[in-house]
Amino acid sequence: MKLTRRVKEILSWYESDNPGTKANLARILMEGKLGGTGRMVILPVDQGFEHGPARSFAPNPAAYDPHYHFELAIEAGLNAYAAPLGMIEAGAATFAGSIPTILKVNSSNSLSTTKDQAVTGSVSDALRLGCSAIGFTIYPSSEYQFEMMEELRELAEEAKAAGLAVVVWSYPRGPMLDKAGETAFDICAYAAHMAALLGAHIIKVKPPTDALSLDAAKKVYVERKIDGSDLAKRISHVVQSCFNGRRLVVFSGGEAKGADALLDEVRAIHAGGGNGSIVGRNAFQRPKEEALKLLASMIEVYKSKP
């Protein structure tokens, strides 16, 4: 595998990492139809934990089968597939070496009343299964945010020592934030920056809206004329907040939506300098042929000039 100049440049941002971690980052960045471009589309399938099997898979019953998701990611030419322990175990031998995998090592569920996640996988699991990275969610603003950050610090230290990359889902939620605040412009940028500070190689956040949530931040955004007038400009600010673009940032697809709406988001992410999309329900809840067509359209956007 010969690395492109762009991938070499990205790897140079991670100055403290060992060759194993850089090799696994390169494996993700060089995979699939976007390989070598510095852009990524990743399939995450942790929704069975988060929302339950029927809410996740009943719209497309083929998706109850863990092999379906490996096949979808491979056929679509994606950069990686992310899932909890059981999902990756269920296809580990059949699809070994076929696509980089990210083991999601913590999870929540819809039966919980707390803004927290249980640790459900380990670095040794990720190594045993041939994964390229671990994935971990933090909830900035939650009553449990500091415990989650401490768990991440321990797991990230172990993962990096073993040569794995670290992907952080940074989703603000908790008593300080209403629903609008969870995706507010200033809050998304803050959450992304926290993930960078915690040592993430790849940061996953939701696309920011034009709302501003924290009063102290509102003043600065107005005084400094930080432009959030359209999604591309807000994406650009989130990227800027991740060490001025020296960390990889991908954006979630969120709840199921129409193809046109999703592609409009992708165009804004691309125009704003985001590194790509991590799209679950909007892919696997569609029939496979429809999902492959949509993912191909997303990839074509990321291949184009911003």
MILOBA-996278 format. One line per 5 residues: their letters; for each residue x, y, z of C-alpha. Coordinates in nm, 2 decimals, decimal comma. Each point is the difference from the previous one (the first is absolute). Example, Ala and Ser with C-alpha at 12.3 -4.5 7.8 and 13.67 -1.06 7.14 Angstrom:
BEGIN
AS) 1,23 -0,45 0,78; 0,14 0,34 -0,07
END
This chain:
BEGIN
MKLTR) 0,00 0,00 0,00; 0,16 0,32 -0,12; -0,11 0,30 0,20; -0,12 0,32 -0,18; 0,16 0,33 0,08
RVKEI) -0,33 0,11 0,17; 0,00 -0,30 0,23; 0,36 0,05 0,09; -0,08 0,36 0,08; -0,29 -0,11 0,23
LSWYE) 0,22 -0,26 0,18; 0,26 0,28 0,07; -0,26 0,17 0,22; 0,01 -0,28 0,25; 0,35 0,07 0,13
SDNPG) 0,00 -0,22 0,31; -0,13 -0,32 -0,15; 0,19 -0,32 -0,07; 0,03 -0,16 -0,34; -0,28 -0,25 0,09
TKANL) -0,26 0,27 0,06; 0,11 0,19 -0,31; -0,03 -0,32 -0,20; -0,35 -0,06 0,12; -0,10 0,36 -0,08
ARILM) 0,15 -0,04 -0,34; -0,19 -0,33 -0,05; -0,33 0,19 0,06; 0,10 0,30 -0,21; 0,12 -0,21 -0,29
EGKLG) -0,30 -0,24 -0,01; -0,29 0,01 -0,25; -0,10 0,24 -0,27; 0,12 0,30 0,19; 0,33 -0,16 0,08
GTGRM) 0,29 0,25 0,00; -0,22 0,31 -0,02; -0,01 0,09 0,37; -0,38 -0,04 -0,01; -0,19 -0,28 0,15
VILPV) -0,34 -0,16 0,01; -0,05 -0,25 0,30; -0,29 -0,23 0,08; -0,08 0,00 0,37; -0,25 -0,27 0,13
DQGFE) -0,04 0,05 0,37; -0,37 0,10 -0,02; -0,12 -0,35 0,11; 0,15 0,09 0,34; -0,11 0,36 0,00
HGPAR) -0,35 -0,04 -0,13; -0,09 -0,37 -0,01; -0,01 -0,25 -0,28; -0,35 0,07 -0,14; 0,05 0,38 -0,01
SFAPN) 0,34 -0,06 -0,17; -0,05 -0,29 -0,24; -0,38 -0,06 -0,06; 0,00 0,26 -0,28; 0,24 -0,23 -0,19
PAAYD) -0,02 -0,35 0,16; 0,32 -0,12 -0,18; 0,19 0,23 0,24; -0,08 -0,23 0,30; 0,29 -0,21 -0,14
PHYHF) 0,35 0,13 0,10; 0,15 -0,13 -0,32; -0,23 0,24 -0,19; 0,18 0,31 0,14; 0,35 -0,13 -0,09
ELAIE) -0,13 -0,08 -0,35; -0,16 0,35 -0,04; 0,32 0,18 0,11; 0,22 -0,21 -0,22; -0,23 0,02 -0,31
AGLNA) -0,04 0,37 0,04; 0,38 0,05 0,02; -0,01 0,17 0,34; 0,31 0,08 0,22; -0,11 -0,19 0,31
YAAPL) -0,27 -0,18 0,19; -0,07 0,08 0,36; -0,21 -0,22 0,24; -0,02 -0,14 0,35; 0,17 -0,32 0,11
GMIEA) -0,26 -0,26 -0,10; -0,06 0,14 -0,35; 0,37 -0,01 -0,09; 0,05 -0,34 0,16; -0,29 -0,13 -0,21
GAATF) 0,19 0,07 -0,33; 0,36 0,01 0,12; 0,12 -0,32 -0,18; -0,21 0,04 -0,32; 0,11 0,36 -0,06
AGSIP) 0,35 -0,01 0,16; 0,22 0,25 -0,19; -0,29 0,11 -0,23; -0,06 0,34 0,15; 0,15 0,20 0,30
TILKV) -0,22 -0,04 0,31; -0,06 0,23 0,30; -0,10 -0,17 0,32; -0,25 0,22 0,19; 0,10 -0,07 0,36
NSSNS) -0,28 0,18 0,18; -0,37 0,02 -0,05; -0,33 0,12 0,15; -0,36 -0,12 -0,05; -0,35 0,13 -0,01
LSTTK) -0,09 -0,16 0,33; 0,24 0,23 0,19; -0,10 0,32 0,17; 0,36 0,13 0,04; 0,22 0,18 -0,25
DQAVT) 0,28 -0,26 0,03; 0,14 -0,30 -0,19; 0,12 -0,34 0,11; 0,35 -0,12 -0,10; -0,09 -0,31 -0,22
GSVSD) 0,32 -0,08 -0,17; 0,38 0,02 0,05; 0,32 0,07 -0,17; 0,09 -0,37 0,01; -0,33 -0,08 -0,17
ALRLG) 0,09 0,25 -0,28; 0,34 -0,16 -0,04; -0,14 -0,35 0,00; -0,25 0,10 -0,27; 0,25 0,17 -0,22
CSAIG) -0,15 0,35 0,04; 0,17 0,31 -0,11; -0,15 0,22 0,27; -0,21 0,02 0,31; -0,31 0,24 0,02
FTIYP) -0,12 0,17 0,31; -0,29 0,24 0,08; 0,02 0,29 0,24; -0,29 0,22 0,10; 0,13 0,34 0,08
SSEYQ) -0,25 0,17 0,25; -0,12 -0,33 0,14; 0,01 -0,06 0,38; 0,24 -0,28 -0,09; 0,22 0,18 -0,25
FEMME) 0,31 0,00 0,22; -0,02 -0,38 0,06; -0,04 -0,05 -0,37; 0,30 0,21 -0,08; 0,21 -0,19 0,26
ELREL) -0,11 -0,33 -0,16; 0,10 0,13 -0,34; 0,34 0,11 0,12; 0,08 -0,34 0,14; -0,13 -0,19 -0,31
AEEAK) 0,17 0,25 -0,24; 0,33 -0,04 0,17; -0,02 -0,38 -0,02; -0,12 0,01 -0,37; 0,28 0,23 -0,11
AAGLA) 0,26 -0,21 0,18; -0,14 -0,30 -0,19; 0,01 0,18 -0,34; -0,37 0,07 -0,04; -0,16 0,33 -0,10
VVVWS) -0,27 0,17 0,22; -0,33 0,13 -0,13; -0,21 0,21 0,23; -0,37 0,07 -0,03; -0,05 0,33 0,18
YPRGP) -0,37 0,06 0,06; -0,10 0,28 0,24; -0,30 -0,08 0,21; -0,10 0,05 0,36; -0,18 0,24 0,24
MLDKA) 0,16 0,32 -0,13; -0,12 -0,06 -0,35; -0,34 -0,02 -0,16; -0,05 -0,18 -0,33; 0,10 0,30 -0,21
GETAF) 0,31 0,05 0,21; 0,13 -0,35 -0,07; 0,07 0,09 -0,36; 0,06 0,38 0,04; 0,28 0,16 -0,20
DICAY) 0,22 0,08 0,31; -0,08 -0,32 0,18; 0,10 -0,23 -0,30; 0,33 0,19 -0,04; 0,06 -0,03 0,38
AAHMA) -0,07 -0,37 0,00; 0,22 -0,06 -0,30; 0,29 0,19 0,17; -0,04 -0,21 0,32; 0,03 -0,32 -0,21
ALLGA) 0,32 0,14 -0,15; 0,14 0,09 0,34; -0,08 -0,35 0,12; 0,23 -0,14 -0,26; -0,24 -0,11 -0,28
HIIKV) 0,14 -0,08 -0,34; -0,35 0,02 -0,16; -0,28 0,21 0,15; -0,37 -0,06 -0,07; -0,25 0,27 0,07
KPPTD) -0,34 0,10 -0,13; -0,05 0,27 -0,27; -0,04 0,33 0,19; -0,31 0,21 -0,02; 0,01 0,39 0,00
ALSLD) -0,11 0,01 0,37; 0,23 0,14 0,26; -0,04 -0,15 0,35; 0,25 0,12 0,26; -0,05 0,37 0,09
AAKKV) 0,38 0,05 0,05; 0,07 -0,14 -0,34; -0,28 0,20 -0,17; 0,18 0,32 0,09; 0,33 -0,12 -0,17
YVERK) -0,18 -0,13 -0,31; -0,17 0,33 -0,05; 0,30 0,22 0,09; 0,24 -0,20 -0,22; -0,25 -0,04 -0,28
IDGSD) 0,04 -0,38 -0,01; -0,21 -0,08 -0,31; -0,26 -0,27 0,05; -0,24 0,12 -0,27; 0,00 -0,33 -0,19
LAKRI) 0,10 -0,36 0,07; 0,33 0,00 -0,19; 0,12 0,30 0,20; -0,10 -0,17 0,33; 0,18 -0,32 -0,11
SHVVQ) 0,31 0,21 -0,08; -0,01 0,14 0,36; -0,03 -0,35 0,15; 0,30 -0,11 -0,20; 0,19 0,31 0,11
SCFNG) -0,08 -0,09 0,36; 0,17 -0,34 -0,05; 0,35 0,14 0,01; -0,05 0,22 -0,30; -0,08 -0,31 -0,21
RRLVV) 0,29 -0,21 0,12; -0,24 -0,27 0,12; -0,24 -0,21 -0,22; -0,37 0,10 0,05; -0,30 -0,19 -0,13
FSGGE) -0,36 0,08 0,04; -0,29 -0,23 0,08; -0,30 -0,05 -0,23; -0,24 0,00 0,29; -0,36 -0,11 -0,03
AKGAD) -0,13 -0,15 -0,33; -0,07 0,27 -0,26; -0,05 0,04 -0,37; 0,29 -0,06 -0,24; 0,00 0,36 -0,12
ALLDE) 0,02 0,14 0,36; 0,28 -0,23 0,09; 0,20 0,09 -0,32; -0,05 0,37 0,07; 0,16 -0,06 0,34
VRAIH) 0,28 -0,19 -0,16; 0,07 0,29 -0,24; 0,01 0,24 0,29; 0,24 -0,23 0,19; 0,23 -0,02 -0,30
AGGGN) -0,02 0,37 -0,07; 0,08 0,08 0,36; 0,31 -0,22 0,01; -0,14 -0,29 0,20; 0,17 -0,34 -0,05
GSIVG) -0,32 -0,19 -0,07; -0,31 -0,17 0,12; -0,08 -0,28 0,24; -0,34 -0,12 -0,11; -0,20 -0,28 0,15
RNAFQ) -0,38 0,00 -0,01; 0,00 0,20 -0,32; 0,18 -0,29 -0,17; -0,10 -0,33 0,16; -0,37 0,09 0,04
RPKEE) -0,03 0,03 -0,37; -0,02 -0,31 -0,24; 0,35 -0,09 -0,09; -0,01 0,12 -0,36; -0,14 0,34 0,11
ALKLL) 0,26 0,02 0,27; 0,28 -0,07 -0,24; -0,13 0,26 -0,24; -0,01 0,26 0,29; 0,34 -0,09 0,13
ASMIE) 0,14 0,03 -0,36; -0,15 0,35 -0,03; 0,16 0,10 0,33; 0,34 -0,13 -0,11; -0,02 0,19 -0,33
VYKSK) -0,06 0,32 0,20; 0,31 -0,06 0,21; 0,20 -0,08 -0,31; -0,09 0,33 -0,16; 0,18 0,33 0,06
P) -0,15 0,20 0,29
END
